[in-house]
Amino acid sequence: MSNYIERQPQVQYVIRSWSESDIELDGDAGAFWSNVDGWGSFQAATRFSTKERMSLNLPMSAKLDAEWMLEEE
Protein backbone atom coordinates (compact mmCIF):
# COMPACT_ATOMS: atom_id res chain seq x y z
CA MET A 1 0.00 0.00 0.00
CA SER A 2 1.29 3.41 -0.93
CA ASN A 3 1.42 6.52 1.24
CA TYR A 4 0.43 8.54 -1.82
CA ILE A 5 -2.83 10.47 -1.36
CA GLU A 6 -4.57 11.39 -4.57
CA ARG A 7 -5.78 15.00 -4.51
CA GLN A 8 -8.81 16.12 -6.39
CA PRO A 9 -8.10 18.92 -8.87
CA GLN A 10 -9.07 22.28 -7.43
CA VAL A 11 -12.03 23.93 -9.13
CA GLN A 12 -11.09 27.35 -10.47
CA TYR A 13 -13.20 30.24 -11.64
CA VAL A 14 -12.71 33.28 -13.84
CA ILE A 15 -14.86 36.41 -14.10
CA ARG A 16 -16.44 37.18 -17.48
CA SER A 17 -18.29 40.22 -18.81
CA TRP A 18 -19.96 40.28 -22.23
CA SER A 19 -20.24 44.09 -22.21
CA GLU A 20 -16.53 44.75 -21.69
CA SER A 21 -15.60 43.39 -25.12
CA ASP A 22 -17.41 43.87 -28.42
CA ILE A 23 -14.85 41.72 -30.22
CA GLU A 24 -13.47 38.26 -29.56
CA LEU A 25 -10.16 38.29 -27.71
CA ASP A 26 -7.94 35.33 -28.63
CA GLY A 27 -11.04 33.44 -29.81
CA ASP A 28 -12.91 33.89 -26.51
CA ALA A 29 -16.23 35.71 -26.39
CA GLY A 30 -16.45 38.49 -23.83
CA ALA A 31 -13.70 39.89 -21.65
CA PHE A 32 -12.17 38.31 -18.56
CA TRP A 33 -11.02 39.94 -15.34
CA SER A 34 -7.34 40.13 -14.37
CA ASN A 35 -6.37 41.53 -10.96
CA VAL A 36 -3.25 42.90 -12.69
CA ASP A 37 -4.53 44.21 -16.04
CA GLY A 38 -8.31 44.69 -15.63
CA TRP A 39 -10.56 43.38 -18.45
CA GLY A 40 -8.78 41.40 -21.16
CA SER A 41 -8.19 37.94 -22.61
CA PHE A 42 -9.05 34.58 -21.06
CA GLN A 43 -5.37 33.64 -20.96
CA ALA A 44 -4.55 36.67 -18.78
CA ALA A 45 -7.54 36.19 -16.45
CA THR A 46 -6.97 35.73 -12.73
CA ARG A 47 -8.02 32.27 -11.51
CA PHE A 48 -10.04 32.19 -8.29
CA SER A 49 -10.73 29.36 -5.84
CA THR A 50 -14.21 28.44 -4.60
CA LYS A 51 -13.41 30.15 -1.29
CA GLU A 52 -12.45 33.37 -3.11
CA ARG A 53 -15.58 33.17 -5.28
CA MET A 54 -17.76 32.97 -2.18
CA SER A 55 -16.06 35.88 -0.40
CA LEU A 56 -15.10 38.41 -3.11
CA ASN A 57 -17.21 40.97 -4.92
CA LEU A 58 -17.38 41.07 -8.70
CA PRO A 59 -15.63 43.99 -10.42
CA MET A 60 -17.65 46.72 -12.12
CA SER A 61 -18.49 46.20 -15.78
CA ALA A 62 -20.10 48.47 -18.38
CA LYS A 63 -23.54 46.84 -18.17
CA LEU A 64 -23.15 45.32 -14.68
CA ASP A 65 -23.01 41.87 -16.26
CA ALA A 66 -19.84 40.47 -14.66
CA GLU A 67 -20.34 36.83 -13.71
CA TRP A 68 -18.40 33.91 -12.31
CA MET A 69 -17.56 31.18 -14.78
CA LEU A 70 -15.87 27.82 -14.29
CA GLU A 71 -12.46 27.91 -15.93
CA GLU A 72 -13.33 24.77 -17.95
CA GLU A 73 -16.49 26.24 -19.57
Secondary structure in CASP SS format (residue, H / E / C, confidence):
PFRMAT SS
TARGET T0000
AUTHOR 0000-0000-0000
METHOD secondary structure of the structure
MODEL  1
M C 1.00
S C 1.00
N C 1.00
Y C 1.00
I C 1.00
E C 1.00
R C 1.00
Q C 1.00
P C 1.00
Q C 1.00
V C 1.00
Q C 1.00
Y E 1.00
V E 1.00
I E 1.00
R E 1.00
S E 1.00
W C 1.00
S C 1.00
E C 1.00
S C 1.00
D C 1.00
I C 1.00
E C 1.00
L E 1.00
D C 1.00
G C 1.00
D E 1.00
A C 1.00
G C 1.00
A E 1.00
F E 1.00
W E 1.00
S E 1.00
N C 1.00
V C 1.00
D C 1.00
G E 1.00
W E 1.00
G E 1.00
S C 1.00
F C 1.00
Q C 1.00
A C 1.00
A C 1.00
T C 1.00
R C 1.00
F E 1.00
S C 1.00
T H 1.00
K H 1.00
E H 1.00
R H 1.00
M H 1.00
S H 1.00
L C 1.00
N C 1.00
L C 1.00
P C 1.00
M C 1.00
S C 1.00
A C 1.00
K C 1.00
L C 1.00
D C 1.00
A C 1.00
E E 1.00
W E 1.00
M E 1.00
L E 1.00
E C 1.00
E C 1.00
E C 1.00
END
